[in-house]
Amino acid sequence: MKGMLRIGGLATGMDTHQMVDDLMRAERMPLNKLVQDRTRMEWQRDAYRDLNLQMRNFRDSFAARGLGLQSTFLQKTVSSSNPSVVTATANANASNTTVQMQVERLATSSTFVSAGITDENVSSKKLSEWSNAEDIFSDGADKATIAVNVTRPGGEAETLEFEITKEDTLQSVITKMNRANLGFNAFLDKSADGSDPQVVLSMSDSGAGAKISFSNVEDSDDEGVNNKLDAGRALFGAMNFDFHEDTLGVDENNNVTRGRSGQNAVVVINGHRTERTTNQFTMNGVSYSLSGTTPPGEMVMVTATTNTDKIMEDIMKFVEDYNALIDTINGSLREERHRDYHPLSDEEKSAMSDREVELWEEKARSGLLRNDSTLSSALNQMRMALYSSVGTDPDRIIKDLSQIGLVSSRDYMDGGKIILDPNSREMPNGQRMNGEDRLRYYIENHGEELGQLFMGDGPANEDRGIIRRLRSTMDNAINRITDRAGREGRTNHQFTLGRQLNNLEDRITNFERRMQQTEQRYWNQFTALEKAMAQMNSQAEQMWSMMSGMMGQ
């Protein structure tokens, strides 16, 4: 019994410790078998969980990317004959098309520039020191809310506000304007040529029709909004901006007095001349970006086509992932079981080198899931989900994987892996094509139908696409394995192997308790022997003393 100091053999001279250890080693043999069973069961639980994790990762990849998304089968690539003028991208709804485009003018944003500020200290002076401070801060207030009416290109006027204080300088006012998302950006231009500094306002949006004004708003719900506009007119007037009828920076003809008026992009698309407020616009699922103009008489050809290579890559990535999972499952089912190699005890490990322990445990862990019925059933269901026909409509264009060139390997050892069909088949266009060419044909000509093969849905299982059926099959398999081996976070009583482990733990605990009792019994017996031997030795010594005395007389 560990932790107790025992001294034996004082009377008998026997190595009591060694004798008890030898006896207990024999007694513990059934216990060692229970401990080995527990270790093997833990290994099996972990093997199930590792495999279940791979299955979950494969299943979850459907939703995150690849064939679980209908848009995968409709991916487009767009080319431009002159990318320095026009570039474009296309979404899944875009049709395969070619557009002839001339860019006559790019869209620009309006810019308003103040007259030079002659007071050289204005940029550092506090607003309270400006000559019109009383117009900005009414009734002696220390702060003011500034309102501006901002009209974005193609939009309606919107009243926006920001707050300033008497402690602000021109530069801090500009900073507050930029932080208030007013629809324009401001900066103070201090030219290197020594000219008077100017405040520059650039509209955030390009296009014609942009305005910044301070006209009073009729019937406003906010009684103070007109006062805020008056304060704004005074503030921007102090920055030396021009006004015409309360509109900043324009003359009576609505032309920008300093700066420039924004303009719309002018584009000729397939002979139709049109305008856009920005240089980015979308038409028929194609998003165009203009960055230059075309020389007179020249055109840019923008062509949207099916991105066959990318769709092919996504499909073959699915095939690769599926085959990797099949390899893993088949490897577990076929792995050889070495029954002569049991889990090592600590005592056995201490007598071996690290490399010997590693090689031994590699053999001992082998075959834990050999011929497992749950995995075999999951594998069969996955094959059925993949290779069964989809849909019952006889006019359906694509009915199964083999039609698009993906078939099950004929090599038995592959265990149902997907491969590209090396054999040719006659196609609707009259040509004979092998598996890869068939797949490319359907990608380029029947993208939507290809998507239905993988992601179609319906009331009956045969109407559901391959990915939907495969996901359902894997859900069932994952749940069955989880019921058997659990997962991280579950307690042992929630799954089959866990309950078996709990039962083994109880048996081991009870057996160890009996071993303590047995060991104590052995020690009690040897202790009794020692006492008896000590008594006999004592009696022998007395008799010898008596005999010695008698002989001495």
ZAMARGU-4260 file (C-alpha; in steps of 0.2 Angstrom, whole numbers, plus 5000, padded with zeros to 4 digits):
<rodrens>
0) 5000/5000/5000 | 5008/5016/4994 | 5013/5029/5006 | 5015/5017/5021 | 5032/5013/5029
5) 5033/4994/5032 | 5048/4984/5039 | 5047/4965/5037 | 5058/4950/5039 | 5066/4956/5056
10) 5062/4939/5064 | 5062/4927/5048 | 5075/4936/5038 | 5063/4935/5023 | 5062/4949/5010
15) 5043/4953/5014 | 5042/4968/5003 | 5047/4958/4988 | 5036/4943/4992 | 5021/4955/4994
20) 5025/4964/4978 | 5026/4947/4969 | 5010/4941/4976 | 5001/4958/4972 | 5008/4958/4954
25) 4998/4942/4951 | 4983/4949/4960 | 4983/4964/4949 | 4983/4955/4932 | 4964/4957/4930
30) 4966/4975/4935 | 4979/4978/4922 | 4967/4971/4909 | 4954/4983/4914 | 4966/4998/4913
35) 4971/4992/4896 | 4953/4991/4891 | 4950/5009/4897 | 4965/5016/4888 | 4960/5007/4872
40) 4942/5013/4873 | 4949/5031/4876 | 4959/5029/4860 | 4944/5023/4851 | 4934/5038/4857
45) 4947/5050/4851 | 4948/5041/4834 | 4929/5043/4832 | 4931/5061/4836 | 4945/5065/4825
50) 4935/5057/4810 | 4920/5066/4815 | 4929/5083/4815 | 4935/5080/4797 | 4917/5075/4792
55) 4910/5091/4800 | 4923/5102/4792 | 4919/5094/4775 | 4900/5097/4778 | 4902/5114/4784
60) 4913/5119/4769 | 4897/5118/4758 | 4889/5133/4766 | 4905/5143/4767 | 4911/5141/4749
65) 4911/5131/4734 | 4897/5120/4728 | 4885/5124/4742 | 4882/5141/4734 | 4872/5143/4718
70) 4882/5158/4713 | 4898/5146/4711 | 4891/5139/4695 | 4887/5156/4687 | 4904/5165/4690
75) 4909/5177/4677 | 4925/5184/4671 | 4926/5201/4662 | 4939/5207/4650 | 4942/5225/4643
80) 4951/5229/4627 | 4957/5245/4636 | 4959/5243/4655 | 4966/5260/4656 | 4949/5267/4651
85) 4936/5254/4657 | 4937/5240/4669 | 4922/5229/4674 | 4917/5215/4685 | 4901/5204/4684
90) 4889/5196/4696 | 4881/5179/4694 | 4866/5187/4686 | 4875/5194/4672 | 4873/5186/4655
95) 4888/5182/4643 | 4889/5198/4632 | 4900/5210/4624 | 4898/5229/4625 | 4905/5242/4614
100) 4909/5258/4624 | 4915/5275/4621 | 4919/5286/4636 | 4918/5305/4631 | 4919/5312/4648
105) 4923/5307/4666 | 4912/5312/4681 | 4920/5325/4692 | 4915/5333/4708 | 4911/5351/4712
110) 4924/5361/4721 | 4921/5378/4729 | 4936/5389/4733 | 4935/5405/4744 | 4944/5421/4739
115) 4961/5424/4747 | 4960/5427/4766 | 4970/5443/4768 | 4971/5443/4787 | 4987/5433/4790
120) 4982/5428/4807 | 4965/5422/4803 | 4970/5403/4803 | 4977/5405/4821 | 4964/5417/4828
125) 4950/5410/4839 | 4933/5413/4832 | 4929/5425/4847 | 4942/5436/4839 | 4934/5437/4822
130) 4926/5453/4817 | 4909/5445/4814 | 4909/5434/4829 | 4893/5442/4835 | 4884/5436/4819
135) 4890/5418/4822 | 4887/5417/4840 | 4870/5425/4844 | 4866/5432/4861 | 4883/5430/4867
140) 4883/5411/4868 | 4900/5402/4869 | 4895/5389/4855 | 4885/5389/4840 | 4876/5375/4829
145) 4880/5378/4811 | 4868/5372/4798 | 4871/5370/4779 | 4859/5364/4765 | 4869/5351/4755
150) 4862/5345/4738 | 4871/5330/4731 | 4872/5327/4713 | 4855/5320/4707 | 4848/5322/4725
155) 4838/5334/4735 | 4844/5347/4748 | 4847/5340/4765 | 4850/5351/4780 | 4865/5345/4790
160) 4873/5352/4806 | 4889/5353/4816 | 4894/5363/4832 | 4908/5375/4835 | 4914/5386/4850
165) 4922/5403/4852 | 4938/5394/4856 | 4939/5386/4839 | 4951/5392/4826 | 4949/5391/4807
170) 4958/5374/4806 | 4948/5366/4820 | 4932/5372/4812 | 4938/5363/4796 | 4942/5347/4806
175) 4924/5348/4813 | 4916/5350/4796 | 4926/5335/4790 | 4921/5324/4805 | 4902/5329/4803
180) 4900/5320/4786 | 4892/5335/4778 | 4894/5328/4760 | 4910/5338/4756 | 4928/5338/4762
185) 4937/5354/4767 | 4955/5360/4768 | 4965/5376/4770 | 4976/5379/4756 | 4992/5389/4760
190) 5001/5390/4743 | 5019/5390/4743 | 5019/5405/4731 | 5015/5416/4746 | 4997/5420/4740
195) 4983/5422/4752 | 4977/5406/4760 | 4960/5399/4753 | 4947/5387/4760 | 4943/5373/4748
200) 4927/5363/4748 | 4926/5347/4738 | 4910/5337/4736 | 4911/5319/4741 | 4900/5313/4727
205) 4904/5317/4708 | 4892/5323/4696 | 4883/5339/4691 | 4870/5348/4701 | 4879/5349/4718
210) 4875/5364/4729 | 4879/5371/4746 | 4867/5384/4752 | 4860/5393/4767 | 4843/5398/4762
215) 4830/5398/4776 | 4819/5383/4777 | 4801/5386/4776 | 4789/5377/4789 | 4803/5369/4798
220) 4799/5358/4813 | 4815/5365/4821 | 4812/5384/4825 | 4830/5387/4827 | 4836/5379/4811
225) 4835/5396/4801 | 4846/5404/4815 | 4858/5390/4812 | 4858/5393/4793 | 4861/5412/4797
230) 4876/5407/4808 | 4882/5396/4794 | 4881/5410/4781 | 4891/5421/4793 | 4904/5408/4796
235) 4907/5404/4778 | 4906/5423/4774 | 4920/5426/4786 | 4930/5412/4776 | 4928/5424/4761
240) 4917/5413/4751 | 4906/5421/4737 | 4887/5420/4738 | 4873/5422/4726 | 4855/5421/4733
245) 4862/5412/4748 | 4871/5399/4737 | 4889/5397/4741 | 4902/5399/4727 | 4891/5403/4712
250) 4886/5418/4702 | 4869/5423/4695 | 4871/5410/4681 | 4874/5396/4694 | 4892/5395/4688
255) 4906/5391/4701 | 4915/5408/4703 | 4931/5399/4710 | 4934/5381/4709 | 4924/5370/4696
260) 4907/5364/4693 | 4905/5345/4694 | 4900/5336/4679 | 4892/5319/4674 | 4901/5305/4665
265) 4896/5304/4647 | 4897/5287/4639 | 4891/5279/4623 | 4886/5261/4626 | 4882/5251/4610
270) 4878/5267/4601 | 4867/5274/4615 | 4873/5290/4623 | 4870/5292/4642 | 4876/5301/4657
275) 4880/5295/4675 | 4884/5305/4690 | 4899/5294/4695 | 4912/5284/4686 | 4906/5268/4693
280) 4889/5261/4688 | 4881/5244/4685 | 4871/5238/4671 | 4864/5221/4668 | 4874/5213/4682
285) 4890/5221/4675 | 4899/5234/4686 | 4909/5246/4676 | 4923/5258/4682 | 4929/5272/4671
290) 4946/5279/4673 | 4949/5288/4656 | 4942/5294/4640 | 4943/5286/4623 | 4951/5295/4608
295) 4938/5300/4595 | 4933/5285/4584 | 4940/5272/4596 | 4929/5260/4606 | 4932/5249/4621
300) 4926/5231/4620 | 4920/5224/4637 | 4916/5206/4637 | 4908/5196/4651 | 4910/5177/4649
305) 4908/5162/4661 | 4923/5159/4672 | 4925/5141/4667 | 4942/5139/4675 | 4936/5146/4692
310) 4920/5135/4692 | 4931/5120/4686 | 4943/5123/4700 | 4929/5124/4713 | 4921/5108/4707
315) 4938/5099/4707 | 4942/5106/4725 | 4925/5098/4731 | 4931/5081/4722 | 4948/5083/4731
320) 4940/5086/4748 | 4928/5072/4746 | 4941/5060/4740 | 4952/5064/4755 | 4938/5061/4767
325) 4935/5044/4758 | 4953/5040/4760 | 4952/5043/4779 | 4936/5033/4782 | 4942/5018/4771
330) 4959/5019/4780 | 4951/5017/4797 | 4939/5003/4791 | 4954/4993/4783 | 4967/4997/4796
335) 4975/4981/4803 | 4972/4976/4821 | 4987/4970/4831 | 4979/4961/4845 | 4996/4956/4853
340) 5000/4975/4856 | 4991/4981/4871 | 4992/4998/4879 | 5008/5000/4889 | 5008/5003/4908
345) 5019/5016/4916 | 5030/5002/4922 | 5032/4995/4904 | 5035/5012/4897 | 5049/5015/4909
350) 5058/4999/4903 | 5058/5005/4885 | 5065/5019/4875 | 5055/5033/4868 | 5056/5027/4851
355) 5051/5009/4856 | 5036/5016/4865 | 5031/5026/4850 | 5032/5011/4838 | 5023/5000/4851
360) 5009/5012/4853 | 5007/5015/4834 | 5004/4996/4833 | 4992/4996/4848 | 4982/5010/4841
365) 4980/5002/4824 | 4963/4995/4819 | 4953/5003/4832 | 4939/5007/4820 | 4942/4992/4808
370) 4925/4986/4800 | 4915/4999/4810 | 4897/4997/4805 | 4893/5016/4808 | 4907/5021/4797
375) 4903/5008/4784 | 4885/5013/4783 | 4890/5032/4782 | 4901/5028/4767 | 4887/5018/4758
380) 4875/5032/4761 | 4887/5045/4754 | 4890/5035/4738 | 4871/5034/4736 | 4869/5053/4738
385) 4882/5056/4725 | 4879/5044/4712 | 4860/5043/4712 | 4850/5052/4698 | 4843/5069/4703
390) 4825/5073/4697 | 4812/5063/4689 | 4808/5075/4674 | 4813/5066/4658 | 4817/5083/4650
395) 4830/5087/4663 | 4846/5093/4655 | 4858/5086/4668 | 4853/5070/4678 | 4868/5064/4687
400) 4887/5066/4690 | 4892/5054/4676 | 4884/5065/4663 | 4895/5079/4667 | 4911/5068/4667
405) 4913/5064/4686 | 4912/5045/4689 | 4916/5033/4703 | 4933/5025/4702 | 4933/5007/4696
410) 4948/5003/4707 | 4941/4993/4722 | 4955/5000/4733 | 4949/5018/4730 | 4933/5014/4739
415) 4922/5025/4728 | 4932/5040/4725 | 4927/5052/4711 | 4937/5054/4696 | 4936/5062/4679
420) 4929/5049/4666 | 4943/5044/4655 | 4930/5037/4642 | 4922/5047/4629 | 4903/5050/4627
425) 4893/5058/4613 | 4886/5075/4618 | 4871/5085/4613 | 4882/5095/4600 | 4886/5078/4592
430) 4904/5078/4598 | 4912/5064/4608 | 4920/5071/4624 | 4930/5063/4639 | 4925/5068/4657
435) 4935/5084/4658 | 4929/5091/4641 | 4911/5086/4646 | 4912/5095/4663 | 4919/5111/4654
440) 4905/5110/4641 | 4891/5110/4654 | 4900/5124/4664 | 4900/5135/4649 | 4883/5131/4642
445) 4872/5125/4656 | 4878/5134/4672 | 4861/5135/4680 | 4856/5117/4676 | 4873/5112/4684
450) 4869/5122/4699 | 4853/5113/4700 | 4862/5096/4700 | 4871/5101/4715 | 4860/5112/4724
455) 4842/5109/4718 | 4828/5107/4730 | 4812/5098/4730 | 4799/5089/4741 | 4806/5071/4738
460) 4824/5065/4741 | 4826/5061/4722 | 4823/5079/4718 | 4836/5086/4729 | 4853/5091/4723
465) 4869/5081/4727 | 4875/5093/4740 | 4859/5094/4749 | 4858/5075/4750 | 4876/5073/4755
470) 4874/5086/4769 | 4859/5077/4775 | 4868/5060/4775 | 4883/5067/4784 | 4872/5075/4797
475) 4865/5058/4801 | 4882/5050/4801 | 4890/5064/4812 | 4875/5063/4824 | 4877/5044/4826
480) 4896/5045/4829 | 4892/5059/4842 | 4880/5048/4850 | 4893/5034/4851 | 4909/5045/4855
485) 4903/5062/4860 | 4912/5078/4857 | 4922/5091/4866 | 4911/5098/4880 | 4900/5083/4883
490) 4901/5073/4899 | 4903/5054/4898 | 4885/5050/4903 | 4879/5058/4887 | 4887/5046/4874
495) 4889/5027/4873 | 4908/5025/4875 | 4907/5038/4889 | 4895/5027/4899 | 4906/5012/4896
500) 4921/5022/4902 | 4911/5027/4918 | 4907/5008/4920 | 4925/5003/4918 | 4931/5017/4930
505) 4919/5010/4943 | 4925/4993/4941 | 4943/4999/4942 | 4940/5009/4958 | 4931/4994/4966
510) 4945/4982/4961 | 4959/4994/4968 | 4949/4995/4984 | 4949/4976/4985 | 4968/4976/4980
515) 4971/4987/4995 | 4962/4975/5006 | 4971/4960/4999 | 4988/4968/5001 | 4983/4972/5019
520) 4979/4954/5022 | 4995/4948/5015 | 5005/4960/5027 | 4994/4955/5041 | 4998/4937/5038
525) 5017/4940/5036 | 5016/4951/5052 | 5008/4936/5061 | 5022/4925/5055 | 5035/4937/5061
530) 5027/4938/5078 | 5026/4919/5079 | 5044/4917/5073 | 5049/4931/5086 | 5041/4921/5100
535) 5049/4905/5095 | 5066/4913/5094 | 5063/4920/5112 | 5058/4903/5118 | 5073/4895/5110
540) 5085/4908/5118 | 5077/4905/5135 | 5079/4886/5133 | 5097/4889/5128 | 5100/4900/5143
545) 5093/4886/5155 | 5103/4873/5146 | 5119/4883/5147 | 5116/4886/5166 | 5114/4868/5170
550) 5129/4863/5160 | 5139/4876/5170 | 5134/4868/5187
</rodrens>
